[in-house]
Amino acid sequence: MSLIDLAEFKAVLGIGDIYADEIVQEVADAAADVVNSYLTFNRVGIAAVKLVDNVATFYAQDNTYVTGQVLTLTGCGVPFDGSKTVLDYRPNFFTVAVTNADVIQRQLIPRGSAIISSQIGAYDLVPECRQAALAVGVDIWITRTGTLGQQGVDFQSPAPYRLGRGMITRVSGLLGKHLDTRGYLG
């Protein structure tokens, strides 16, 4: 399941099978990623990683994880990404088992991300989150396929400004009670 169902998205856009599913799915995934980045999860940003003797250390400001939790790590690179179980933790880092050659400590720019695995997809069945993602997806699609100077399907000229901060502002009422107010930076 995902925030945006491909068939529903194509129906809303009114495009049928004109475009390859991969192209439409990429837009749907981007919209879901944008909306998910604003939602509340038990998630931390990973600023740096290292691997010594098959124990990976993830440096995270305000670590909230404890021993035994299963996390999904992304944006940390090989061999750090994937599903891992927390071995040890402190306020500023946590460790997991990773079988690989040692990796010296390196900063992650952009930051990586860790989320409790069971929370992935937590909002996929929440109607207001699905509708927000659909609205964002339509904005992305119109900007991607529109021609500057011509009217789009909503009678506005498609332009890059549609993808600015206002895009989330337009759906913030739908997301209201689900918005992460902690200022997640990951």
Buried (B, 14 or more C-beta within 10 A) or exposed (E): EBBBBEEEBBEBBEBEEEBEEEBBBEBBBBBBEBBBBBBBBBBBBBBBBBBEEEBBBBBBBEBBBEEEBEBBBBBBEEBBBEEBEBBEBEEEBBBBEBEEEEBEEEEBEEBBBBBBBEBEEBBBEBEBBBBBBBBBBBBBBBBEBBEEEEEBEEEEBBBEEBBEEEBBEBBEEBBEEBEBEEEBEB
